[in-house]
């Protein structure tokens, strides 16, 4: 059986996805499977975040965006929400020294106004502490909803148009993208979802228009570095046509 290093060596270094987005699903079900409370699954999921951040950086991914807490998650039982908020903050604070050591910059997307003040302030400090890092960008989608994001972008452009600062005729794909929370990142090349469900759950809907989708039945706490590399290998085996024919793609690649 091939080792992790062998599997990494087998990847095409010229075709590593620049941006990988992940829906980290299955923490609660994993905990139930082990006869534990849901919080136990979230706690073990933190270890997976650390492992996947490490392997993403190692293979050359430039942006890693993790669906950490959706706006819909605010509807979960309050004790679970409180535990998640505390876990997220404490985990990031503990990992910040390692992020700095590995040249990883932390950032977030989402409606931070809904975050508890203690969590928002402590996360901002972690982002400030890693702000000088120039390697992998680790982006946490917190209090995030793609529909919220798109509505916010439309509202901003409407306000600019009403103020005479924007001609509606000039609105195009690029302008829309410039008003999204991900305006400083490329669109994801690959979207991975763990946990077995086959949906995108209001996540980066605009940005994943041409992303390759990869689904695995493994729960997030069981998702390993080897699994991540296998997802990259699967991505590299696909032909990304963007509406063109295979012949056109091959011709473009030869130019």
Secondary structure, DSSP 8 states (H G I E B T S, - for coil): ---HHHHHHTS-GGG--SEEEEE---HHHHHHHTT--HHHHHHHHHHHHHHHHHHHHHHT-SEEEEEEEEGGGGGS-HHHHHHHHHHHHHHHHHHHHHHHHTT-EEEEES-GGGS-HHHHHHHHHHHHHTTT--S-EEEEEEEE-HHHHHHHHHHHHHHHHHTTS--GGG--HHHHHHTSTTTTS---SEEEE-SS----TTSSTTTTTT-EEEE-SS-GGG--HHHHHHHHHHHHTS---TTS-HHHHHHHHH-
